[in-house]
Amino acid sequence: MAKYIYTARDGVHILDLAQTKKGIEEAAKYLGSMASEGRVILFVGTKRQAQEVVRREAVRLGMPYVTARWIGGLLTNWEQVQKRLAKLADLKDKRNRGDFKVYTKREQLLLDREIAKLEKFFGGVSTLSKLPDVLFVVDSHREEVAVKEARRMNIPVVALVDTNGDPALIDYVIPVNDDAVKSVELVVTAIADAIAGSKPQISSNKQESSPNE
């Protein structure tokens, strides 16, 4: 990350904000273009500082997300993950239909617990019907497994990268202090706004001709 560091004071590296600005702009342009084509962007942020904003912005955009912990094999073992997603959908459907009523209270409790566990780890990706087209990652170092899975599957990665990260693994680098809540929120929100502004808009309002036309 040397080329992204402005200086060091008392052993603390200070990132070059001009590089950060450039990284945000390039990432926003790229992700915006992906969104305009209807591509699926998977948001990943499991660290405490990122969980809430990642979940909130992904939900706002209608994009899948992972905030509990990375599910090993989510990308490289997609077929098995699909089975887990199908099981979650089936259990929720049966519960909603009242099919659990034939079981004892203890059995219903165990089924509810299983749904809750699956929801915790797979709920954010329950809408995925195929592999995502791109990953947007907060803290490339912490989410190293996700990044490596994406590279193995030839899925582009856009990421917030701190001084302990490896930019060589990332397609679009946003150099930033990813331990600071405000910094993470600022960057994630800016990227989400760019995506929101580029997504295809479907209008239900039909233009009506005036009687005089």
C-alpha positions in Angstrom: 0.0 0.0 0.0 3.1 2.3 -0.1 1.9 4.3 -3.1 -1.3 5.2 -1.3 0.4 6.5 1.9 1.0 10.2 2.2 3.2 10.1 5.3 3.8 8.5 8.7 3.7 10.2 12.1 4.7 8.5 15.3 4.6 5.1 13.5 1.1 5.7 12.2 0.6 5.7 8.4 -1.6 8.4 7.0 -3.3 7.7 3.7 -3.2 10.1 0.8 -6.8 11.6 0.7 -6.3 12.5 -3.0 -5.8 8.8 -3.7 -8.9 8.0 -1.6 -11.0 10.5 -3.5 -9.8 9.0 -6.8 -10.5 5.5 -5.6 -14.0 6.4 -4.6 -14.7 8.1 -7.9 -13.4 5.2 -10.0 -15.2 2.6 -7.9 -18.4 4.6 -8.1 -18.2 4.9 -11.8 -17.5 1.2 -12.3 -20.2 0.0 -9.9 -22.7 2.5 -11.3 -22.1 1.1 -14.8 -22.6 -2.4 -13.5 -25.9 -1.4 -11.8 -27.1 0.3 -15.0 -26.7 -3.1 -16.8 -28.8 -4.8 -14.1 -25.7 -6.6 -12.7 -25.8 -8.1 -9.1 -23.4 -6.6 -6.6 -22.7 -8.5 -3.5 -22.0 -6.3 -0.4 -19.6 -7.8 2.1 -18.7 -6.3 5.5 -18.6 -8.5 8.6 -16.6 -6.3 10.9 -18.5 -4.4 13.6 -17.8 -1.0 12.1 -19.3 -2.0 8.8 -22.2 -4.4 9.5 -25.0 -1.9 9.9 -24.2 0.5 7.0 -23.5 -2.4 4.7 -26.8 -4.1 5.5 -28.7 -0.9 5.4 -27.4 0.3 2.0 -27.6 -3.2 0.4 -31.2 -3.5 1.5 -31.9 0.0 0.1 -30.5 -1.0 -3.2 -32.1 -4.4 -3.3 -28.7 -6.1 -3.4 -27.5 -9.2 -1.6 -25.2 -8.9 1.4 -23.1 -10.8 4.0 -22.6 -9.2 7.4 -22.5 -12.0 9.9 -19.5 -13.9 8.7 -18.3 -15.0 5.3 -19.8 -18.3 4.3 -16.9 -20.5 3.2 -17.5 -21.7 -0.4 -20.3 -19.2 -1.1 -18.7 -18.5 -4.5 -16.5 -21.6 -5.0 -19.1 -24.2 -3.8 -22.2 -22.4 -5.1 -24.2 -25.6 -5.7 -24.0 -26.6 -2.0 -24.9 -23.0 -1.0 -28.0 -23.1 -3.3 -29.2 -26.2 -1.4 -28.9 -24.3 1.9 -30.8 -21.4 0.4 -33.5 -23.8 -0.9 -33.8 -25.4 2.6 -34.2 -22.0 4.2 -36.9 -21.0 1.7 -38.7 -24.3 2.2 -38.7 -24.1 6.0 -40.0 -20.5 6.0 -42.7 -21.4 3.5 -43.9 -24.4 5.6 -43.9 -22.2 8.7 -45.9 -19.5 7.0 -48.4 -22.1 5.8 -48.8 -23.5 9.3 -47.4 -26.9 8.5 -45.4 -26.9 11.7 -48.5 -27.2 13.8 -48.5 -31.0 13.4 -45.2 -31.1 15.4 -44.8 -30.9 19.2 -43.9 -27.5 20.7 -40.3 -28.7 21.2 -40.0 -29.8 17.6 -41.4 -26.4 16.5 -38.9 -24.7 18.7 -36.0 -26.6 17.1 -37.3 -25.8 13.6 -37.6 -22.1 14.5 -34.0 -22.2 15.8 -32.8 -23.8 12.6 -34.5 -21.1 10.5 -33.0 -18.4 12.7 -29.5 -19.9 12.3 -29.9 -20.2 8.5 -31.4 -16.7 8.3 -28.4 -15.3 10.3 -25.8 -16.5 7.8 -27.8 -16.9 4.6 -30.6 -14.3 4.9 -28.7 -11.6 3.1 -28.1 -13.8 0.1 -31.4 -15.5 0.0 -32.4 -13.7 -3.2 -29.3 -14.8 -5.0 -30.2 -17.1 -7.9 -26.7 -17.2 -9.4 -23.2 -16.1 -8.6 -22.9 -12.3 -8.2 -21.3 -10.2 -10.9 -19.1 -8.2 -8.6 -18.1 -8.0 -4.9 -18.0 -4.7 -2.9 -15.9 -5.4 0.2 -15.2 -3.5 3.3 -11.8 -4.4 4.6 -10.0 -6.6 2.1 -7.7 -7.9 4.7 -10.4 -9.2 7.0 -12.4 -10.5 4.1 -9.4 -12.2 2.5 -11.3 -15.5 2.0 -14.1 -13.8 0.1 -11.6 -11.9 -2.1 -9.7 -15.0 -2.9 -12.9 -16.9 -3.8 -14.0 -14.1 -6.0 -10.6 -14.1 -7.8 -10.8 -17.8 -8.3 -14.2 -17.5 -9.9 -13.1 -14.4 -12.0 -15.5 -12.1 -10.2 -14.3 -8.5 -10.0 -13.7 -7.0 -6.5 -14.1 -3.4 -5.4 -12.8 -2.9 -1.9 -11.9 -0.6 0.9 -8.2 -1.3 1.6 -6.3 -0.2 4.6 -2.5 -0.1 5.0 -2.5 -3.8 6.0 -4.3 -4.9 2.9 -2.9 -6.2 -0.5 -4.1 -4.0 -3.3 -2.8 -6.5 -5.9 -5.8 -8.7 -5.1 -8.3 -5.9 -5.8 -9.6 -4.6 -9.1 -10.8 -1.3 -7.8 -8.9 -0.1 -4.7 -10.4 2.5 -2.3 -7.5 3.3 0.1 -9.1 4.2 3.5 -8.9 3.7 7.2 -11.5 0.9 7.4 -11.4 0.8 11.2 -13.0 4.2 11.5 -16.8 4.0 11.6 -17.3 7.4 10.0 -14.9 6.7 7.2 -16.6 3.4 6.4 -20.0 4.9 6.5 -19.0 7.8 4.3 -17.5 5.6 1.6 -20.2 2.9 1.6 -22.9 5.5 1.4 -21.2 7.4 -1.4 -20.8 4.1 -3.4 -24.4 3.1 -2.7 -25.7 6.5 -3.9 -23.8 6.1 -7.1 -25.3 2.7 -7.6 -28.8 3.9 -6.8 -28.5 6.7 -9.3 -27.5 4.3 -12.0 -30.0 1.5 -11.5 -32.6 1.2 -14.3 -35.8 3.1 -13.2 -39.1 1.4 -14.0 -41.9 4.0 -14.1 -45.5 3.0 -13.7 -46.7 6.5 -14.8 -47.9 6.6 -18.4 -47.8 9.9 -20.2 -51.3 10.9 -21.2 -52.1 13.1 -24.2 -54.0 16.2 -23.6 -57.4 16.6 -25.2 -56.0 19.4 -27.4 -53.3 17.3 -28.9 
